[in-house]
Amino acid sequence: MKNFLRVGAVLGACLFAAPFAHAAEPAAPAPDCHIGAYRLSDGTMVDIAPSTGTPLRWRRFDGTTGALAKGANGTWTSTFGWTKRADGKEVSFSDCTHGEIIFAGTRGKRIAFDVSDTEFQGHDVKLAGRLVMPKGKGKVPIVVLVHGSEHDSAREFYALQRMLPAQGVGAFVYDKRGTGGSGGSYSQDFNLLADDAITAMREAKHLAGARAGRIGYQGGSQGGWVVPIAANRAPVDFSIISFGLAVSVIDEDQQQIEVEMRDKGYSPAIIAKAQEVGRAAGNLIAGGTIAELQKFDAVRAKYKNEPWYKDVHGNFTYLLLPITRRSFVN
């Protein structure tokens, strides 16, 4: 029985490896006084946020974005989207006191918000959060921003915490456990993260008080799986899934194996064998039994000497491939 429980614990950790997961990102840069949302003279809005790999990044509600690099004359130049191609836009800022911007020739002013920083109790650790509300006293809807699989501080990097209030919608942003100012260890356990999201939602309602209108979640990537769990455990008024997958984690692993192997030039016959390995890994995670472990061992033994085997990755299958039976019981 002890060994069986050890199998379940190890496999449970593997199950929650998120799609599009990446290694820990660099630490957030020192705060820049230019960070903020700006209302331009033409009535539109642009957000300036810190970014990994570049000092600053601008975003607009129409989906356009670009990285900003500071030139010798104090003017910032922009690149197109996530590429390194110049897009012809230039950005300049006033001194920090005035909070003004000239974005691609259009002047603007930083938008003021009502901001409340907080520390609250998650499932079992303290989490650092922030409620950002549009100025005023009336009720507004509030969106709780639920993490993807990133290791970054959401309070540092999430532009939606300003972009939504700039449109009259409150936003609650919080650092995922093990990131930024939050306690605990980084986790990709969907059940645990859903409980954290629920406590974040309740903290947002508490802080907003009489200004709290409809409240719900927004989550992308891994958050697209966490949000429905949270919403089913503690009903909210709405849930927004951004680029989330309408399939299970196991189905996603199968699809990822297919795409990766096809991109490497393997034939449909080889891809089918690679997916057989993935199915065995998925069955092991879903069942967590010694019998499934034995079946997984058999599939690995069948294909481990094939030249394509080294290229099998998937979302979580690759985590199980090198694990020995002894590692489950030690």
Phi and psi restraints in degrees (value plus and minus 20) as a CYANA .aco file:
   2 LYS   PHI     -80.1   -40.1
   2 LYS   PSI     -64.4   -24.4
   3 ASN   PHI     -84.1   -44.1
   3 ASN   PSI     -60.2   -20.2
   4 PHE   PHI     -80.8   -40.8
   4 PHE   PSI     -63.2   -23.2
   5 LEU   PHI     -85.0   -45.0
   5 LEU   PSI     -55.1   -15.1
   6 ARG   PHI     -84.9   -44.9
   6 ARG   PSI     -60.0   -20.0
   7 VAL   PHI     -78.1   -38.1
   7 VAL   PSI     -66.9   -26.9
   8 GLY   PHI     -81.7   -41.7
   8 GLY   PSI     -59.3   -19.3
   9 ALA   PHI     -86.0   -46.0
   9 ALA   PSI     -65.0   -25.0
  10 VAL   PHI     -85.7   -45.7
  10 VAL   PSI     -64.6   -24.6
  11 LEU   PHI     -87.7   -47.7
  11 LEU   PSI     -54.8   -14.8
  12 GLY   PHI     -80.8   -40.8
  12 GLY   PSI     -59.2   -19.2
  13 ALA   PHI     -84.9   -44.9
  13 ALA   PSI     -59.0   -19.0
  14 CYS   PHI     -88.1   -48.1
  14 CYS   PSI     -54.6   -14.6
  15 LEU   PHI     -76.6   -36.6
  15 LEU   PSI     -54.9   -14.9
  16 PHE   PHI    -115.8   -75.8
  16 PHE   PSI       0.3    40.3
  17 ALA   PHI     -89.7   -49.7
  17 ALA   PSI     102.7   142.7
  18 ALA   PHI    -103.1   -63.1
  18 ALA   PSI     135.7   175.7
  19 PRO   PHI     -85.6   -45.6
  19 PRO   PSI     128.1   168.1
  20 PHE   PHI      40.1    80.1
  20 PHE   PSI       2.8    42.8
  21 ALA   PHI     -84.7   -44.7
  21 ALA   PSI     124.6   164.6
  22 HIS   PHI    -150.3  -110.3
  22 HIS   PSI     144.3   184.3
  23 ALA   PHI     -85.9   -45.9
  23 ALA   PSI     144.7   184.7
  24 ALA   PHI     -74.8   -34.8
  24 ALA   PSI     113.4   153.4
  25 GLU   PHI    -101.3   -61.3
  25 GLU   PSI     142.0   182.0
  26 PRO   PHI     -79.4   -39.4
  26 PRO   PSI     135.7   175.7
  27 ALA   PHI     -82.9   -42.9
  27 ALA   PSI     133.5   173.5
  28 ALA   PHI     -82.3   -42.3
  28 ALA   PSI     122.8   162.8
  29 PRO   PHI     -89.5   -49.5
  29 PRO   PSI     146.1   186.1
  30 ALA   PHI     -80.2   -40.2
  30 ALA   PSI     124.7   164.7
  31 PRO   PHI     -74.1   -34.1
  31 PRO   PSI     117.0   157.0
  32 ASP   PHI    -130.0   -90.0
  32 ASP   PSI     111.9   151.9
  33 CYS   PHI     -87.6   -47.6
  33 CYS   PSI     -31.2     8.8
  34 HIS   PHI    -103.7   -63.7
  34 HIS   PSI     -31.7     8.3
  35 ILE   PHI     -84.3   -44.3
  35 ILE   PSI     111.1   151.1
  36 GLY   PHI     139.2   179.2
  36 GLY   PSI     154.7   194.7
  37 ALA   PHI    -121.0   -81.0
  37 ALA   PSI     117.3   157.3
  38 TYR   PHI    -142.7  -102.7
  38 TYR   PSI     114.5   154.5
  39 ARG   PHI    -111.6   -71.6
  39 ARG   PSI      99.8   139.8
  40 LEU   PHI    -106.8   -66.8
  40 LEU   PSI     142.1   182.1
  41 SER   PHI     -86.7   -46.7
  41 SER   PSI     -37.8     2.2
  42 ASP   PHI    -108.7   -68.7
  42 ASP   PSI     -13.3    26.7
  43 GLY   PHI      71.4   111.4
  43 GLY   PSI     -29.6    10.4
  44 THR   PHI    -106.5   -66.5
  44 THR   PSI     157.0   197.0
  45 MET   PHI    -151.1  -111.1
  45 MET   PSI     126.3   166.3
  46 VAL   PHI    -154.3  -114.3
  46 VAL   PSI     119.1   159.1
  47 ASP   PHI    -128.0   -88.0
  47 ASP   PSI     118.6   158.6
  48 ILE   PHI    -133.8   -93.8
  48 ILE   PSI     102.0   142.0
  49 ALA   PHI    -153.7  -113.7
  49 ALA   PSI     137.4   177.4
  50 PRO   PHI     -88.9   -48.9
  50 PRO   PSI     140.4   180.4
  51 SER   PHI    -170.2  -130.2
  51 SER   PSI     122.8   162.8
  52 THR   PHI     -91.3   -51.3
  52 THR   PSI     113.8   153.8
  53 GLY   PHI      72.3   112.3
  53 GLY   PSI     -45.9    -5.9
  54 THR   PHI    -157.7  -117.7
  54 THR   PSI     134.9   174.9
  55 PRO   PHI     -81.8   -41.8
  55 PRO   PSI     -68.5   -28.5
  56 LEU   PHI    -159.5  -119.5
  56 LEU   PSI     137.4   177.4
  57 ARG   PHI    -158.7  -118.7
  57 ARG   PSI     116.7   156.7
  58 TRP   PHI    -121.8   -81.8
  58 TRP   PSI     130.0   170.0
  59 ARG   PHI    -162.4  -122.4
  59 ARG   PSI     128.4   168.4
  60 ARG   PHI    -148.9  -108.9
  60 ARG   PSI     142.9   182.9
  61 PHE   PHI     -89.8   -49.8
  61 PHE   PSI     -34.7     5.3
  62 ASP   PHI    -102.5   -62.5
  62 ASP   PSI     -15.9    24.1
  63 GLY   PHI      75.7   115.7
  63 GLY   PSI     -30.5     9.5
  64 THR   PHI     -92.8   -52.8
  64 THR   PSI     129.9   169.9
  65 THR   PHI    -177.7  -137.7
  65 THR   PSI     144.4   184.4
  66 GLY   PHI    -187.6  -147.6
  66 GLY   PSI     133.9   173.9
  67 ALA   PHI    -108.6   -68.6
  67 ALA   PSI     127.2   167.2
  68 LEU   PHI    -134.6   -94.6
  68 LEU   PSI     112.2   152.2
  69 ALA   PHI    -141.9  -101.9
  69 ALA   PSI     113.5   153.5
  70 LYS   PHI    -103.0   -63.0
  70 LYS   PSI     109.0   149.0
  71 GLY   PHI    -110.1   -70.1
  71 GLY   PSI     154.6   194.6
  72 ALA   PHI     -85.8   -45.8
  72 ALA   PSI     -46.5    -6.5
  73 ASN   PHI    -110.1   -70.1
  73 ASN   PSI     -11.9    28.1
  74 GLY   PHI      68.4   108.4
  74 GLY   PSI     -26.0    14.0
  75 THR   PHI    -109.0   -69.0
  75 THR   PSI     119.7   159.7
  76 TRP   PHI    -116.8   -76.8
  76 TRP   PSI     117.0   157.0
  77 THR   PHI    -129.0   -89.0
  77 THR   PSI     128.0   168.0
  78 SER   PHI    -130.8   -90.8
  78 SER   PSI     127.9   167.9
  79 THR   PHI    -130.6   -90.6
  79 THR   PSI     137.2   177.2
  80 PHE   PHI     -95.8   -55.8
  80 PHE   PSI      98.8   138.8
  81 GLY   PHI      35.2    75.2
  81 GLY   PSI    -144.8  -104.8
  82 TRP   PHI    -126.5   -86.5
  82 TRP   PSI      -4.4    35.6
  83 THR   PHI    -113.7   -73.7
  83 THR   PSI    -197.7  -157.7
  84 LYS   PHI    -127.0   -87.0
  84 LYS   PSI      -5.5    34.5
  85 ARG   PHI    -105.3   -65.3
  85 ARG   PSI     110.0   150.0
  86 ALA   PHI     -83.4   -43.4
  86 ALA   PSI     118.9   158.9
  87 ASP   PHI    -127.9   -87.9
  87 ASP   PSI     -16.4    23.6
  88 GLY   PHI      65.3   105.3
  88 GLY   PSI     -24.2    15.8
  89 LYS   PHI    -104.9   -64.9
  89 LYS   PSI     119.4   159.4
  90 GLU   PHI    -141.8  -101.8
  90 GLU   PSI     123.3   163.3
  91 VAL   PHI    -150.0  -110.0
  91 VAL   PSI     117.0   157.0
  92 SER   PHI    -155.5  -115.5
  92 SER   PSI     131.9   171.9
  93 PHE   PHI    -142.6  -102.6
  93 PHE   PSI     131.0   171.0
  94 SER   PHI     -97.6   -57.6
  94 SER   PSI    -195.6  -155.6
  95 ASP   PHI     -85.9   -45.9
  95 ASP   PSI     143.7   183.7
  96 CYS   PHI     -82.5   -42.5
  96 CYS   PSI     -49.7    -9.7
  97 THR   PHI     -85.1   -45.1
  97 THR   PSI     -60.4   -20.4
  98 HIS   PHI    -103.6   -63.6
  98 HIS   PSI     -45.7    -5.7
  99 GLY   PHI      40.6    80.6
  99 GLY   PSI      24.9    64.9
 100 GLU   PHI    -133.6   -93.6
 100 GLU   PSI     138.0   178.0
 101 ILE   PHI    -161.2  -121.2
 101 ILE   PSI     130.5   170.5
 102 ILE   PHI    -141.3  -101.3
 102 ILE   PSI      89.7   129.7
 103 PHE   PHI    -129.5   -89.5
 103 PHE   PSI      92.1   132.1
 104 ALA   PHI      30.1    70.1
 104 ALA   PSI      22.2    62.2
 105 GLY   PHI      69.1   109.1
 105 GLY   PSI     -24.9    15.1
 106 THR   PHI    -129.9   -89.9
 106 THR   PSI     107.9   147.9
 107 ARG   PHI     -98.4   -58.4
 107 ARG   PSI     133.4   173.4
 108 GLY   PHI    -176.2  -136.2
 108 GLY   PSI     150.9   190.9
 109 LYS   PHI    -152.9  -112.9
 109 LYS   PSI     119.0   159.0
 110 ARG   PHI     -82.8   -42.8
 110 ARG   PSI     118.7   158.7
 111 ILE   PHI    -107.2   -67.2
 111 ILE   PSI     112.1   152.1
 112 ALA   PHI    -108.9   -68.9
 112 ALA   PSI     119.2   159.2
 113 PHE   PHI    -146.8  -106.8
 113 PHE   PSI     143.9   183.9
 114 ASP   PHI    -110.7   -70.7
 114 ASP   PSI      95.2   135.2
 115 VAL   PHI    -138.6   -98.6
 115 VAL   PSI     110.4   150.4
 116 SER   PHI    -147.3  -107.3
 116 SER   PSI      92.8   132.8
 117 ASP   PHI    -106.2   -66.2
 117 ASP   PSI     127.2   167.2
 118 THR   PHI    -170.8  -130.8
 118 THR   PSI     142.4   182.4
 119 GLU   PHI    -146.9  -106.9
 119 GLU   PSI     110.0   150.0
 120 PHE   PHI    -158.9  -118.9
 120 PHE   PSI     145.1   185.1
 121 GLN   PHI    -105.9   -65.9
 121 GLN   PSI      98.6   138.6
 122 GLY   PHI    -101.4   -61.4
 122 GLY   PSI    -173.0  -133.0
 123 HIS   PHI     -77.2   -37.2
 123 HIS   PSI     -67.3   -27.3
 124 ASP   PHI    -168.0  -128.0
 124 ASP   PSI     -12.5    27.5
 125 VAL   PHI    -157.2  -117.2
 125 VAL   PSI     143.4   183.4
 126 LYS   PHI    -100.9   -60.9
 126 LYS   PSI     114.7   154.7
 127 LEU   PHI    -138.9   -98.9
 127 LEU   PSI     124.7   164.7
 128 ALA   PHI    -118.4   -78.4
 128 ALA   PSI     107.4   147.4
 129 GLY   PHI    -156.0  -116.0
 129 GLY   PSI     154.6   194.6
 130 ARG   PHI    -172.4  -132.4
 130 ARG   PSI     109.7   149.7
 131 LEU   PHI    -121.9   -81.9
 131 LEU   PSI     104.5   144.5
 132 VAL   PHI    -137.5   -97.5
 132 VAL   PSI      99.2   139.2
 133 MET   PHI    -141.7  -101.7
 133 MET   PSI     126.8   166.8
 134 PRO   PHI     -83.9   -43.9
 134 PRO   PSI     130.0   170.0
 135 LYS   PHI     -81.1   -41.1
 135 LYS   PSI     123.1   163.1
 136 GLY   PHI     115.9   155.9
 136 GLY   PSI    -194.3  -154.3
 137 LYS   PHI    -143.4  -103.4
 137 LYS   PSI     -27.5    12.5
 138 GLY   PHI     -98.6   -58.6
 138 GLY   PSI     145.2   185.2
 139 LYS   PHI     -90.2   -50.2
 139 LYS   PSI     123.1   163.1
 140 VAL   PHI    -159.7  -119.7
 140 VAL   PSI     132.6   172.6
 141 PRO   PHI     -87.6   -47.6
 141 PRO   PSI     133.1   173.1
 142 ILE   PHI    -148.7  -108.7
 142 ILE   PSI     112.1   152.1
 143 VAL   PHI    -128.8   -88.8
 143 VAL   PSI     105.5   145.5
 144 VAL   PHI    -112.2   -72.2
 144 VAL   PSI     100.1   140.1
 145 LEU   PHI    -106.5   -66.5
 145 LEU   PSI      94.8   134.8
 146 VAL   PHI    -121.0   -81.0
 146 VAL   PSI     116.5   156.5
 147 HIS   PHI     -85.6   -45.6
 147 HIS   PSI     134.8   174.8
 148 GLY   PHI    -108.9   -68.9
 148 GLY   PSI    -171.1  -131.1
 149 SER   PHI    -112.5   -72.5
 149 SER   PSI     -12.3    27.7
 150 GLU   PHI     -87.6   -47.6
 150 GLU   PSI     136.8   176.8
 151 HIS   PHI    -117.3   -77.3
 151 HIS   PSI     -19.7    20.3
 152 ASP   PHI     -95.6   -55.6
 152 ASP   PSI     143.9   183.9
 153 SER   PHI     -96.9   -56.9
 153 SER   PSI      97.8   137.8
 154 ALA   PHI     -83.9   -43.9
 154 ALA   PSI     -54.7   -14.7
 155 ARG   PHI     -84.1   -44.1
 155 ARG   PSI     -46.7    -6.7
 156 GLU   PHI    -104.0   -64.0
 156 GLU   PSI     -60.6   -20.6
 157 PHE   PHI    -128.3   -88.3
 157 PHE   PSI     -38.8     1.2
 158 TYR   PHI     -97.0   -57.0
 158 TYR   PSI      90.0   130.0
 159 ALA   PHI     -91.5   -51.5
 159 ALA   PSI     -45.5    -5.5
 160 LEU   PHI     -82.7   -42.7
 160 LEU   PSI     -40.7    -0.7
 161 GLN   PHI     -84.3   -44.3
 161 GLN   PSI     -38.8     1.2
 162 ARG   PHI    -129.8   -89.8
 162 ARG   PSI     -55.3   -15.3
 163 MET   PHI     -85.0   -45.0
 163 MET   PSI     -57.6   -17.6
 164 LEU   PHI     -89.7   -49.7
 164 LEU   PSI     -69.8   -29.8
 165 PRO   PHI     -79.7   -39.7
 165 PRO   PSI     -49.4    -9.4
 166 ALA   PHI     -84.4   -44.4
 166 ALA   PSI     -38.8     1.2
 167 GLN   PHI    -126.7   -86.7
 167 GLN   PSI      -5.3    34.7
 168 GLY   PHI      66.5   106.5
 168 GLY   PSI      -3.0    37.0
 169 VAL   PHI    -140.3  -100.3
 169 VAL   PSI     108.7   148.7
 170 GLY   PHI     -90.6   -50.6
 170 GLY   PSI     134.5   174.5
 171 ALA   PHI    -157.1  -117.1
 171 ALA   PSI     116.6   156.6
 172 PHE   PHI    -135.9   -95.9
 172 PHE   PSI     100.2   140.2
 173 VAL   PHI    -137.8   -97.8
 173 VAL   PSI     121.2   161.2
 174 TYR   PHI    -165.1  -125.1
 174 TYR   PSI     130.6   170.6
 175 ASP   PHI     -97.3   -57.3
 175 ASP   PSI     107.4   147.4
 176 LYS   PHI     -78.3   -38.3
 176 LYS   PSI     129.1   169.1
 177 ARG   PHI     -71.7   -31.7
 177 ARG   PSI     116.2   156.2
 178 GLY   PHI      60.0   100.0
 178 GLY   PSI     -12.8    27.2
 179 THR   PHI    -148.8  -108.8
 179 THR   PSI     137.1   177.1
 180 GLY   PHI      30.8    70.8
 180 GLY   PSI    -148.5  -108.5
 181 GLY   PHI    -111.9   -71.9
 181 GLY   PSI     -13.1    26.9
 182 SER   PHI    -109.9   -69.9
 182 SER   PSI     132.4   172.4
 183 GLY   PHI    -105.0   -65.0
 183 GLY   PSI    -197.3  -157.3
 184 GLY   PHI      60.2   100.2
 184 GLY   PSI    -196.4  -156.4
 185 SER   PHI    -123.6   -83.6
 185 SER   PSI     127.1   167.1
 186 TYR   PHI     -75.8   -35.8
 186 TYR   PSI     116.5   156.5
 187 SER   PHI    -162.2  -122.2
 187 SER   PSI     128.2   168.2
 188 GLN   PHI    -139.9   -99.9
 188 GLN   PSI       7.9    47.9
 189 ASP   PHI     -99.9   -59.9
 189 ASP   PSI      87.6   127.6
 190 PHE   PHI     -78.4   -38.4
 190 PHE   PSI     -58.5   -18.5
 191 ASN   PHI     -84.4   -44.4
 191 ASN   PSI     -63.3   -23.3
 192 LEU   PHI     -86.1   -46.1
 192 LEU   PSI     -63.5   -23.5
 193 LEU   PHI     -86.7   -46.7
 193 LEU   PSI     -53.3   -13.3
 194 ALA   PHI     -85.4   -45.4
 194 ALA   PSI     -61.2   -21.2
 195 ASP   PHI     -82.8   -42.8
 195 ASP   PSI     -58.9   -18.9
 196 ASP   PHI     -83.2   -43.2
 196 ASP   PSI     -60.9   -20.9
 197 ALA   PHI     -82.6   -42.6
 197 ALA   PSI     -58.6   -18.6
 198 ILE   PHI     -83.7   -43.7
 198 ILE   PSI     -63.9   -23.9
 199 THR   PHI     -87.0   -47.0
 199 THR   PSI     -52.4   -12.4
 200 ALA   PHI     -85.2   -45.2
 200 ALA   PSI     -61.4   -21.4
 201 MET   PHI     -82.1   -42.1
 201 MET   PSI     -62.5   -22.5
 202 ARG   PHI     -88.6   -48.6
 202 ARG   PSI     -55.7   -15.7
 203 GLU   PHI     -86.5   -46.5
 203 GLU   PSI     -59.1   -19.1
 204 ALA   PHI     -81.7   -41.7
 204 ALA   PSI     -64.0   -24.0
 205 LYS   PHI     -83.4   -43.4
 205 LYS   PSI     -60.5   -20.5
 206 HIS   PHI     -83.6   -43.6
 206 HIS   PSI     -66.2   -26.2
 207 LEU   PHI     -87.5   -47.5
 207 LEU   PSI     -57.9   -17.9
 208 ALA   PHI     -91.3   -51.3
 208 ALA   PSI     -49.5    -9.5
 209 GLY   PHI      37.4    77.4
 209 GLY   PSI    -148.5  -108.5
 210 ALA   PHI     -88.4   -48.4
 210 ALA   PSI     -34.4     5.6
 211 ARG   PHI    -104.3   -64.3
 211 ARG   PSI     -28.1    11.9
 212 ALA   PHI     -93.3   -53.3
 212 ALA   PSI      98.4   138.4
 213 GLY   PHI    -119.3   -79.3
 213 GLY   PSI    -154.5  -114.5
 214 ARG   PHI     -84.4   -44.4
 214 ARG   PSI     124.4   164.4
 215 ILE   PHI    -155.8  -115.8
 215 ILE   PSI     122.6   162.6
 216 GLY   PHI    -184.3  -144.3
 216 GLY   PSI    -188.6  -148.6
 217 TYR   PHI    -135.2   -95.2
 217 TYR   PSI     133.7   173.7
 218 GLN   PHI    -149.9  -109.9
 218 GLN   PSI     110.2   150.2
 219 GLY   PHI    -167.8  -127.8
 219 GLY   PSI     123.4   163.4
 220 GLY   PHI    -144.2  -104.2
 220 GLY   PSI     137.0   177.0
 221 SER   PHI      36.0    76.0
 221 SER   PSI    -137.9   -97.9
 222 GLN   PHI     -78.6   -38.6
 222 GLN   PSI     -54.5   -14.5
 223 GLY   PHI     -81.1   -41.1
 223 GLY   PSI     -43.6    -3.6
 224 GLY   PHI     -87.5   -47.5
 224 GLY   PSI     -39.9     0.1
 225 TRP   PHI    -113.5   -73.5
 225 TRP   PSI     -53.2   -13.2
 226 VAL   PHI     -92.4   -52.4
 226 VAL   PSI     -60.9   -20.9
 227 VAL   PHI     -76.4   -36.4
 227 VAL   PSI     -69.8   -29.8
 228 PRO   PHI     -80.7   -40.7
 228 PRO   PSI     -54.5   -14.5
 229 ILE   PHI     -84.1   -44.1
 229 ILE   PSI     -66.9   -26.9
 230 ALA   PHI     -83.2   -43.2
 230 ALA   PSI     -63.5   -23.5
 231 ALA   PHI     -86.6   -46.6
 231 ALA   PSI     -50.6   -10.6
 232 ASN   PHI     -96.6   -56.6
 232 ASN   PSI     -48.2    -8.2
 233 ARG   PHI    -101.0   -61.0
 233 ARG   PSI     -56.0   -16.0
 234 ALA   PHI    -160.4  -120.4
 234 ALA   PSI      75.6   115.6
 235 PRO   PHI     -72.8   -32.8
 235 PRO   PSI     119.9   159.9
 236 VAL   PHI    -145.2  -105.2
 236 VAL   PSI     158.0   198.0
 237 ASP   PHI    -100.6   -60.6
 237 ASP   PSI     -44.2    -4.2
 238 PHE   PHI    -181.7  -141.7
 238 PHE   PSI     139.2   179.2
 239 SER   PHI    -157.1  -117.1
 239 SER   PSI     111.7   151.7
 240 ILE   PHI    -136.9   -96.9
 240 ILE   PSI      99.7   139.7
 241 ILE   PHI    -125.6   -85.6
 241 ILE   PSI      97.5   137.5
 242 SER   PHI    -124.9   -84.9
 242 SER   PSI     100.5   140.5
 243 PHE   PHI      23.8    63.8
 243 PHE   PSI      20.7    60.7
 244 GLY   PHI    -106.5   -66.5
 244 GLY   PSI     140.1   180.1
 245 LEU   PHI    -117.8   -77.8
 245 LEU   PSI     112.3   152.3
 246 ALA   PHI    -109.4   -69.4
 246 ALA   PSI      19.9    59.9
 247 VAL   PHI    -158.8  -118.8
 247 VAL   PSI     151.4   191.4
 248 SER   PHI     -98.5   -58.5
 248 SER   PSI     148.6   188.6
 249 VAL   PHI     -80.7   -40.7
 249 VAL   PSI     -58.5   -18.5
 250 ILE   PHI     -88.0   -48.0
 250 ILE   PSI     -62.1   -22.1
 251 ASP   PHI     -82.4   -42.4
 251 ASP   PSI     -59.6   -19.6
 252 GLU   PHI     -82.8   -42.8
 252 GLU   PSI     -58.6   -18.6
 253 ASP   PHI     -81.4   -41.4
 253 ASP   PSI     -61.8   -21.8
 254 GLN   PHI     -83.0   -43.0
 254 GLN   PSI     -63.7   -23.7
 255 GLN   PHI     -85.3   -45.3
 255 GLN   PSI     -58.9   -18.9
 256 GLN   PHI     -87.2   -47.2
 256 GLN   PSI     -60.2   -20.2
 257 ILE   PHI     -80.0   -40.0
 257 ILE   PSI     -63.7   -23.7
 258 GLU   PHI     -80.5   -40.5
 258 GLU   PSI     -68.1   -28.1
 259 VAL   PHI     -83.3   -43.3
 259 VAL   PSI     -65.9   -25.9
 260 GLU   PHI     -83.9   -43.9
 260 GLU   PSI     -63.8   -23.8
 261 MET   PHI     -89.6   -49.6
 261 MET   PSI     -56.4   -16.4
 262 ARG   PHI     -86.1   -46.1
 262 ARG   PSI     -59.8   -19.8
 263 ASP   PHI     -84.7   -44.7
 263 ASP   PSI     -46.9    -6.9
 264 LYS   PHI    -105.6   -65.6
 264 LYS   PSI     -19.3    20.7
 265 GLY   PHI      69.4   109.4
 265 GLY   PSI      -5.9    34.1
 266 TYR   PHI     -98.5   -58.5
 266 TYR   PSI     132.5   172.5
 267 SER   PHI     -95.8   -55.8
 267 SER   PSI     142.1   182.1
 268 PRO   PHI     -75.5   -35.5
 268 PRO   PSI     -54.2   -14.2
 269 ALA   PHI     -86.3   -46.3
 269 ALA   PSI     -61.7   -21.7
 270 ILE   PHI     -89.5   -49.5
 270 ILE   PSI     -59.2   -19.2
 271 ILE   PHI     -80.6   -40.6
 271 ILE   PSI     -59.2   -19.2
 272 ALA   PHI     -82.9   -42.9
 272 ALA   PSI     -57.9   -17.9
 273 LYS   PHI     -87.9   -47.9
 273 LYS   PSI     -61.1   -21.1
 274 ALA   PHI     -82.2   -42.2
 274 ALA   PSI     -59.6   -19.6
 275 GLN   PHI     -89.8   -49.8
 275 GLN   PSI     -45.9    -5.9
 276 GLU   PHI     -83.9   -43.9
 276 GLU   PSI     -59.9   -19.9
 277 VAL   PHI     -82.9   -42.9
 277 VAL   PSI     -63.8   -23.8
 278 GLY   PHI     -82.9   -42.9
 278 GLY   PSI     -59.1   -19.1
 279 ARG   PHI     -83.7   -43.7
 279 ARG   PSI     -59.4   -19.4
 280 ALA   PHI     -84.6   -44.6
 280 ALA   PSI     -59.1   -19.1
 281 ALA   PHI     -85.4   -45.4
 281 ALA   PSI     -62.1   -22.1
 282 GLY   PHI     -83.5   -43.5
 282 GLY   PSI     -62.0   -22.0
 283 ASN   PHI     -84.0   -44.0
 283 ASN   PSI     -55.7   -15.7
 284 LEU   PHI     -85.3   -45.3
 284 LEU   PSI     -62.5   -22.5
 285 ILE   PHI     -87.3   -47.3
 285 ILE   PSI     -63.3   -23.3
 286 ALA   PHI     -88.0   -48.0
 286 ALA   PSI     -59.4   -19.4
 287 GLY   PHI    -109.0   -69.0
 287 GLY   PSI     -64.4   -24.4
 288 GLY   PHI      44.7    84.7
 288 GLY   PSI       8.0    48.0
 289 THR   PHI    -128.2   -88.2
 289 THR   PSI     141.6   181.6
 290 ILE   PHI     -81.6   -41.6
 290 ILE   PSI     -56.2   -16.2
 291 ALA   PHI     -81.6   -41.6
 291 ALA   PSI     -63.7   -23.7
 292 GLU   PHI     -87.7   -47.7
 292 GLU   PSI     -53.8   -13.8
 293 LEU   PHI     -83.4   -43.4
 293 LEU   PSI     -60.3   -20.3
 294 GLN   PHI     -85.9   -45.9
 294 GLN   PSI     -59.2   -19.2
 295 LYS   PHI     -85.8   -45.8
 295 LYS   PSI     -59.4   -19.4
 296 PHE   PHI     -84.2   -44.2
 296 PHE   PSI     -62.4   -22.4
 297 ASP   PHI     -77.6   -37.6
 297 ASP   PSI     -61.1   -21.1
 298 ALA   PHI     -85.2   -45.2
 298 ALA   PSI     -61.9   -21.9
 299 VAL   PHI     -87.5   -47.5
 299 VAL   PSI     -60.6   -20.6
 300 ARG   PHI     -81.0   -41.0
 300 ARG   PSI     -64.0   -24.0
 301 ALA   PHI     -84.0   -44.0
 301 ALA   PSI     -53.7   -13.7
 302 LYS   PHI     -85.4   -45.4
 302 LYS   PSI     -56.3   -16.3
 303 TYR   PHI    -137.3   -97.3
 303 TYR   PSI     -24.8    15.2
 304 LYS   PHI     -83.8   -43.8
 304 LYS   PSI     -40.7    -0.7
 305 ASN   PHI    -115.4   -75.4
 305 ASN   PSI     -19.4    20.6
 306 GLU   PHI     -93.6   -53.6
 306 GLU   PSI     122.7   162.7
 307 PRO   PHI     -81.8   -41.8
 307 PRO   PSI     -44.7    -4.7
 308 TRP   PHI    -104.6   -64.6
 308 TRP   PSI     -35.2     4.8
 309 TYR   PHI     -78.0   -38.0
 309 TYR   PSI     -56.5   -16.5
 310 LYS   PHI     -84.0   -44.0
 310 LYS   PSI     -38.7     1.3
 311 ASP   PHI    -115.4   -75.4
 311 ASP   PSI     -19.9    20.1
 312 VAL   PHI     -94.2   -54.2
 312 VAL   PSI     104.9   144.9
 313 HIS   PHI    -150.6  -110.6
 313 HIS   PSI     -94.8   -54.8
 314 GLY   PHI      52.5    92.5
 314 GLY   PSI    -187.2  -147.2
 315 ASN   PHI    -104.7   -64.7
 315 ASN   PSI     -61.3   -21.3
 316 PHE   PHI    -153.6  -113.6
 316 PHE   PSI     -34.4     5.6
 317 THR   PHI     -74.8   -34.8
 317 THR   PSI     -61.9   -21.9
 318 TYR   PHI     -80.7   -40.7
 318 TYR   PSI     -46.7    -6.7
 319 LEU   PHI     -89.1   -49.1
 319 LEU   PSI     -48.6    -8.6
 320 LEU   PHI    -109.9   -69.9
 320 LEU   PSI     -45.3    -5.3
 321 LEU   PHI     -76.0   -36.0
 321 LEU   PSI     -62.5   -22.5
 322 PRO   PHI    -106.4   -66.4
 322 PRO   PSI     -24.5    15.5
 323 ILE   PHI     -96.3   -56.3
 323 ILE   PSI     112.3   152.3
 324 THR   PHI    -112.7   -72.7
 324 THR   PSI     142.7   182.7
 325 ARG   PHI     -81.7   -41.7
 325 ARG   PSI     -53.2   -13.2
 326 ARG   PHI     -84.2   -44.2
 326 ARG   PSI     -52.9   -12.9
 327 SER   PHI     -86.6   -46.6
 327 SER   PSI     -39.3     0.7
 328 PHE   PHI    -100.5   -60.5
 328 PHE   PSI     -40.4    -0.4
 329 VAL   PHI    -135.1   -95.1
 329 VAL   PSI     -25.6    14.4
